[in-house]
Amino acid sequence: MIVPATVVLAVLETLSYETWLTITRFPCSATIREELVNNLVDIGFIYLQEGRYGMTPLGQQFLNNCKDSTII
């Protein structure tokens, strides 16, 4: 599935403020949540623990790099 980068960044940014999210609180359409979450877990940006999702160090690094226009 291809999703806009703004959706991925919105998920990571939300996780950076809230630390944990359940799948129902992801800031995206309900029709793409499950596949988006699975893809983010597969690439290592987020992880699942006890039914909640958290951001990995790789996800944090990706988010920080996106905010710094000199790195990308």
C-alpha positions in Angstrom: 0.0 0.0 0.0 1.2 3.5 -0.9 0.2 6.2 1.6 1.1 9.9 1.5 4.2 10.8 3.5 2.1 13.3 5.4 0.1 10.5 6.9 3.3 8.6 8.0 4.7 11.8 9.5 1.4 12.6 11.3 1.4 9.1 12.9 5.1 9.5 14.0 4.5 13.0 15.3 1.5 11.9 17.3 3.5 9.1 18.8 6.3 11.5 19.7 3.9 13.5 21.9 1.7 10.7 23.2 4.2 7.9 23.6 1.6 5.1 23.1 -1.3 4.8 20.7 -3.9 2.2 20.1 -4.8 1.4 16.5 -8.1 3.3 16.8 -6.4 6.5 17.7 -4.2 6.7 14.6 -4.7 10.0 12.8 -5.7 8.5 9.5 -8.7 6.9 7.8 -10.1 3.7 9.3 -9.8 1.9 6.0 -6.0 2.2 5.9 -5.1 1.9 9.6 -4.3 -1.8 9.8 -2.2 -2.0 6.7 -0.4 1.3 7.5 0.4 0.1 11.0 1.6 -3.3 9.8 3.9 -1.5 7.3 5.3 0.9 9.9 6.0 -2.1 12.2 7.6 -4.0 9.3 10.1 -1.2 8.5 10.9 -0.6 12.1 9.4 2.8 12.7 7.0 1.6 15.4 6.5 -1.5 17.6 3.6 -3.3 19.2 3.6 -4.0 22.9 0.6 -5.1 24.9 -1.9 -3.9 22.3 -0.4 -0.4 22.0 2.1 1.1 19.5 5.2 3.0 20.4 7.9 4.6 18.3 11.3 3.0 17.9 14.6 4.9 17.8 14.6 4.5 14.0 11.2 6.1 13.8 12.3 9.0 16.0 15.4 9.5 13.9 13.3 9.5 10.7 10.9 12.1 12.2 13.8 14.3 13.3 15.4 14.1 9.9 12.2 15.1 8.2 12.0 18.2 10.3 15.6 19.2 9.5 15.6 20.2 5.8 19.4 20.2 5.6 19.6 16.4 6.2 17.1 15.2 3.5 
